Amino acid sequence: MARRPTIFMSCVAFILLLIAEIQALNAETSAGQQNVQADHQMIEMVGSNAYNPPSQLLYWQSALPNTTMPKLLMDLLLPPGSAYDPRGNIDVRPHSSVDATYFLVSDIQQERTVKMLFPKAMNITKFLPRQVAESIPFSSTKLPEIFAHFAIDPKSLEAKTMEIVLKDCEQPFPEEEERRCVTSLESLVDFVVSKIGNKVDVYVTEVENEEAQEFIIGKKTELKNGDVSVICHKENFAYAVFYCHKIYGTKAYWVPLKKVGVDDYGAKISKNFAVAICHTETSSWDPNIVPFQQLKVKPGTAFCHFIRSDTLLVTVANK
């Protein structure tokens, strides 16, 4: 009779041990499922508190303390709590439909009327935080993995557009041509600081209606961009990628554009400014490139073009 409590206790211990083993097994199974789902949940997590967009703004402010982030970049930050799906937001227009119009420096004359087309920026894909962007392959050899990550049909125009961007970014270039495709806001900031320092001014073309229309040129302001500056063009990709490069031998102008039919340069015109880049050192350039052919001039002639509204010009700040 004295052994019955011992047998009972042994049974209880066995049951408790079995319960503990089942709980451990369930925990391992749950962890495994979470790991399998992690990649698929990553883009959803971008909009959660774990990846709060203000952290990107804080990074900009810490690295470029005297420079206000332009609206172009602010609009590319994901709102808190939002999921991210790039499908339908990638600009798939052929490059020929957004070609620049070239002109001479002498064409930027005050009160001159010009007809200009500022293509609407159709690629509205957003920045991913650096830690997320760097976890995703950025290579033409990893296209299937990239398409799967964003649920993009490999046979779609979006997929073809992304492939072109990757191959362009992978093109070899001479060391003196300092350029890079940056895959996050933080990487863009790092590139700028590494090339021209942290005291910079940022300029963006701001046109209210980006369509072919007539403008009257206002008084241009030459931007003191010194010997070098950085220009960054937004690429057509599943998330915000910019092609940034250092440029030499240029002059830049901040040009107010008044719509024909508007009485003055008042509040309405405040959104109509364009940044003109003029290439002044062209003696060694290929005579067959589009600007020379379009303008019917030879190498050595300075020519200009306005930058698009999804492009940044970053210069050393005026002292």
N, C-alpha and C positions, 0 to 999 in steps of 0.2 A: 504493500500500500504506500510505502514511503517514496516509491519511485514515480508515482503518477504525476506529481507536480513537475518533476524533472522532464518527463516525456512531454507534458503540456508545454512547458517553457521552450523545449527544443522545437516543437511544432510552430510555436509563435515566432521563434527566431528564424526558422526556415521561411515562413511566409513573409516576414519583413524583408529578408534578404532577397527573396524573389521579386517583391514589389520594387525594391531599390534597383535591381537589375533591369526590370522593365522600364522604369523611369529613365535610367541611364541610356537605354537603347532608344527610347523615344527622343531624348535630347540630342543624341548623335544623328538620328534620322532628320530631325528638324534642322539641325545645323547644316547637314548636307544639302537639304532642299534650299536653304537660304543661300548657300554658296552657289548652287546651280542657277538660282534666280538673280544673283547679285548683278551680273552684267546686264540683264534685261531691266532691272530696276534702276540702274545707274542714272539714266537720263531723267527718270521721274524724280530721283532724289535731288537733281540739280536745283529744282525750285523749292526744296524744303529748307527748313532752318539750318540744316547741316551745311548748305551751300548758299548762304545768304548773299545776294548780289552786292549789298553795301560793302562787303569785304573787299570786292574788286575796286570799288570807289575809294576805300581807305588805302588800298595799295597805291592807286594813282596819286592820292593826296600825300602819301608819305614819300613817294619817289619824286613827284613833281609838285612840291608844296606851293609854288607860286603860279601854277597854271590851272585854270578852270577846265574841267573835262567838257569837251564840246557835246552838243546835243546829239550829234551823230553817234557817238560812242555810248552816251547815256541810254539812248533808245535800244541799244544792243544788249543791255543787261537784262537778264531774266527777272521778272517780278518774283518776290517771295511766294512760295506755295504753288508755283505753276509747274505743270509737267512740260516736257519739251518734245515736240515732234516736228522735224524739219520738213517733212513731206509737203509739197505744194508751195514751199517758200524759197526754193532754189531757182534763181533766174536761169532759164535755159535758152535765152535768146542768143542767136549767133553773134559773134563779135562785130560783124559788119554792120549790124543794126545800131551799134552804139559808138561808132568811130568818132573821133574828135574832128572838129573843124579847126584848121590851122590858119594863122594870120601873122602879119608882120607887126613889129613893135609900133611902127608908125600908124597902124590901124586903130590903136587904142587912143582915140582922140575924143576929148570932151565934146559933148553935144552931137557926136556922130551917131546916126541911126544904123543899127545892125540887126539882122535877123539871125537868131541863134537857137539851137536846139540843145536843151539840157535834159538828156534822157532820165526818166524817172527811175530811181533805184528800186529794182524789183526784188533784189536778193535781201530778204529781211531776216535771214537766219541769225540767231543770237550767239553771244559769247558763252562758252562753257568755262567754268572755273578751271584754272591751270591743272589742278590735280586730276580733274576728270578728263580734260582734253589730252593730257599726257598719258592717260591710261588707254587711250584708243589709238590703234596704229594709224600712222600718217605716211603711207607708202603705197605706190602703185602695185607692189607685189602682194599687198594685203587687201586688195579690193573686195574679194568675197566676204572677208571678215568685217570690213567697214560697212558694206551694204547690209549685211545681216544685223549688225549692231543697231542701225537706224531703220531697219525694215524697209529698205529701198529696193525696188525691183531692179536687178542687174541689167535688164534689157531696156530700162526707161531712159528718157532724155536726161533726167536728173543724174542717173548713174554715169552716163557718158560725159556729162559736164564735169562731174567730180573727178573722173579719170583724167580729163584734160588738165584740170588744175594741178593734180598730183604730179603729172609728168612735167608740167611747166616748172613746178617748184623743185623738181629733181634735176633740172637741166644744169650741167656744169657751167661754171663761170669763172673768169679770172679773179684772183685774190683781191685785186684792187677794186673790183666791182662788189662793194659790200652790200649784200642783200640777203633777205631771208623771208620765208613764209612763216609768219607767226600765228600760232593756233589758240592764243588766249590774249585777253587784255593785258595780263601781267607780262607776257612775253613781248608784246608790243612796246610796253613801257620800258622794259629792260633793253630792247634794241635801240630805242631812241636815246636813252641815257648813255649807253655804251658808245654811241656815235657822236653825239653833240652835247652831252652833259644834261644836267637836270634843270637848267634855267632856260626854258623854251617858251615860244609862242606857237599856238596851233591855229591854223586857218582852214576853213571849210567853205566851199561854195554853197550859198543859201539862196535858192530860187523858189519862189512860191508855187509857180506852175511850171513843171518841167516838161515843156512842150515847145514846138517851134513857134516863136513869136518875135515881135519886133521890140527892141530896147533902144533907149537913148543912153549912151555911155556918159557916166558922171566923171567927176575928177578922180583920176586914179591916184593911189598912194603906193609908192615903191616900198616893198617890205625889205627891211635890212636883214637879209638872210646870210650875209657874209659869204665866205668861200664855199660853204657846204650847208646842206639842209637834208632833211629826210622826208620822203614822200611814201605814203602807204595807201595801197589800192585794195578795196574789199574784193575778195574772190567769191566765185559762185560755188559754195560748198555746203555740206550738211550743217555746219555750224560756222560761226564767224571766223574767217581766216583772212589775214591781210598780207599782201605781198609788199614788203617794205624794202626800200633801198636808199642808199646815200646818193645824192646828186651833186654834181659839181658844175661850174661854168653856167650858172643860171641867174636870171633876175626874176623876181616875183612881184606881182602887183595885186593890190586889193581894189577891185573895180566895182563901184556902185552901178546898178543897171535900173534905169527908170522905164517902166512900161509905157509904150506909146499910148497916149490918151489919158495918162494920169497927170494931174496938174502940177504936183510938186514932189520933192523927195521927202515926203512926210512919213507917217506911220506905215502906210501901205508899202512903201519901198524899203522899209527896214529889213525885210526878208530877202531882198534881191541884191545880193552881192556875189561876185564871182572872183575866184582866185585865178589869175593868169600866170602861167609859167612860161618864161621866155628863155630859150636855149641860145646862149650867146657864143659859145665856143664850138662851132660846127665844121671847122675847116677839114678835119680828118674823117668826117662822116661819109657814109655811103651815099653817092648822089642819086641812087635809085629808090631811097626810102620815100614813103608817102608824103611827108611834109614838103620836100623839095619838088616832087612831081605835082602836087596839088597847087603849090604857089608859083611853080615855074621859075624857081631860083636855083642857084648852085650852092654847094657846100661853102661855108664861110659866112653865109647869110643867117642872121639871127631870126628865129621864128618862134611863135607863141601858140599856146592853146589854153583853154580854160580847163580846170580839173573838174571831174564829176562830183556830184553831191555825196557820193560814198567814198570819197578820197580825202586823205588828210595831208596837209603840208605842215611840217614841223620845222621851225627855224630857231636859231639861237635868239634868245630874248633880247629886245632892245635894251641897251644899258640905261 
